[in-house]
Amino acid sequence: MAPSRPRIDIESVFRLTELADYIVPFTVRAVADLGIADQLTDGPRPVAELADATGAHAPSLLRALRALAGKGIFTEVEPEVFALTPLAEPLRTDHPLSLRDAYPLLAPDIEAWAHFDHSIRTGKAAFDQVHPEGYWSYMAAHPRDSARFDASQQAATRLELRAALPAYPWGDLGTMVDVGGGNGAFLGGIMARFPNLRGTLFDLPHVVAEAEPVLQKLGVAQRCTVTGGSFFETVPAGADAYMLKRILYGWDDDGAVRLLRAVRAAMRPDSRLLVLEPVVEPGDRFDVGRLYDLLLLAMVGGGARSREHIERLLDVADLKLARSLPTMMFPILEIVPKTEA
Ligand SMILES: C[S@@+](CC[C@H](N)C(=O)[O-])C[C@H]1O[C@@H](n2cnc3c(N)ncnc32)[C@H](O)[C@@H]1O
């Protein structure tokens, strides 16, 4: 059969140009970093004032805001005067689901994306092409980037928390360990709603070192133990529940099984493990899980798995899926020991 001839469809060419562009995403990130949305909470302001208040170069800020206004993020209500729009609101720091810190311009991440074709060719992390020590060792050695990464996780957690709270009977739990729980925003957010829940936050030492103010602010510090360590070595034992939120998919199958075995070793016969992360579904439907999946591929070489794939790993680690609870983001997989320990 002769190859088909390309169809010239100008709409599609323009649409692809928009989709493939990275200028708008980078501009959103730069404008978020400047805190422009916070300057517009009392109403529209001239760009000269915004530039003054944020230390920006007014003509360049004008160009950035006009580009974003073309996408519905901010609006130019009169020449050189800008206001918030629904798409700009989540860039406010005081927004309950604030995304201001969600999209940091982290140089090592951006360098890694420049090698993303390597990930697609090999299945390995593009990040390691630039920083062979790997993502987590890089972060441990770069406190500023690490703090910005943790803040981005905290921002993502706001939405995940809202999705997870109504989806699981958290009130039935007395104790929960958040394994790889970052700076405690998720665990603390659950504990703040369930005053009988006692928590343990477990993550690498340099990460949990930043948790205290987050837990204090949520009013749960008295009920939360903070423990630093590697989840490949040991996990705090004997809790009612263990949480792995966006952790398992950061590791290849060998790493994931090692991690699951470490959690299994810490579990009582009646403990449960809750895995909260994207699960791969076939088909064209777009969801944020597909973005996370590729982010993980680029940065750490892991990625989302199908439910069947997760079940195979659980089986090797002497665990089994009890049920899968849908949330408006990722499902919560409730997992129990397969045999008595
Ligand atoms: C993608 S983040 C997810 C954080 C948090 N669970 C959330 O959903 O916001 C992965 C976390 O795993 C932690 N981590 C990586 N390697 C670890 C290890 N060996 N032991 C404990 N935590 C680790 C990182 O420090 C980071 O906080």
The ligand as an SDF file (V2000), in Angstrom:
LIG
                    3D

 27 29  0  0  0  0  0  0  0  0999 V2000
    7.8630   12.0640   45.0860 C   0  0  0  0  0  0  0  0  0  0  0  0
    8.2930   12.4650   46.7110 S   0  0  0  0  0  0  0  0  0  0  0  0
    6.7500   12.1400   47.5340 C   0  0  0  0  0  0  0  0  0  0  0  0
    6.6780   12.7650   48.8950 C   0  0  0  0  0  0  0  0  0  0  0  0
    5.3260   12.5850   49.6030 C   0  0  0  0  0  0  0  0  0  0  0  0
    5.0280   11.1900   49.8700 N   0  0  0  0  0  0  0  0  0  0  0  0
    4.2320   13.2250   48.8040 C   0  0  0  0  0  0  0  0  0  0  0  0
    3.4590   12.4990   48.1760 O   0  0  0  0  0  0  0  0  0  0  0  0
    4.1500   14.4780   48.7900 O   0  0  0  0  0  0  0  0  0  0  0  0
    9.3150   11.0940   47.2020 C   0  0  0  0  0  0  0  0  0  0  0  0
    9.8220   11.1620   48.6300 C   0  0  0  0  0  0  0  0  0  0  0  0
   10.6060    9.9850   48.8900 O   0  0  0  0  0  0  0  0  0  0  0  0
   11.6660   10.3520   49.7450 C   0  0  0  0  0  0  0  0  0  0  0  0
   12.7350    9.3470   49.6630 N   0  0  0  0  0  0  0  0  0  0  0  0
   13.5310    9.0650   48.6020 C   0  0  0  0  0  0  0  0  0  0  0  0
   14.3740    8.0670   48.9170 N   0  0  0  0  0  0  0  0  0  0  0  0
   14.1040    7.7140   50.2050 C   0  0  0  0  0  0  0  0  0  0  0  0
   14.6330    6.7270   51.0900 C   0  0  0  0  0  0  0  0  0  0  0  0
   15.6200    5.9000   50.7140 N   0  0  0  0  0  0  0  0  0  0  0  0
   14.1090    6.6340   52.3450 N   0  0  0  0  0  0  0  0  0  0  0  0
   13.1050    7.4690   52.7460 C   0  0  0  0  0  0  0  0  0  0  0  0
   12.5520    8.4140   51.9350 N   0  0  0  0  0  0  0  0  0  0  0  0
   13.0550    8.5390   50.6860 C   0  0  0  0  0  0  0  0  0  0  0  0
   12.0760   11.7080   49.2060 C   0  0  0  0  0  0  0  0  0  0  0  0
   12.8640   12.4310   50.1330 O   0  0  0  0  0  0  0  0  0  0  0  0
   10.7100   12.3500   48.9130 C   0  0  0  0  0  0  0  0  0  0  0  0
   10.2320   13.0550   50.0270 O   0  0  0  0  0  0  0  0  0  0  0  0
  1  2  1  0
  2  3  1  0
  2 10  1  0
  3  4  1  0
  4  5  1  0
  5  6  1  0
  5  7  1  0
  7  8  2  0
  7  9  1  0
 10 11  1  0
 11 12  1  0
 11 26  1  0
 12 13  1  0
 13 14  1  0
 13 24  1  0
 14 15  1  0
 14 23  1  0
 15 16  2  0
 16 17  1  0
 17 18  1  0
 17 23  2  0
 18 19  1  0
 18 20  2  0
 20 21  1  0
 21 22  2  0
 22 23  1  0
 24 25  1  0
 24 26  1  0
 26 27  1  0
M  CHG  2   2   1   9  -1
M  END
$$$$
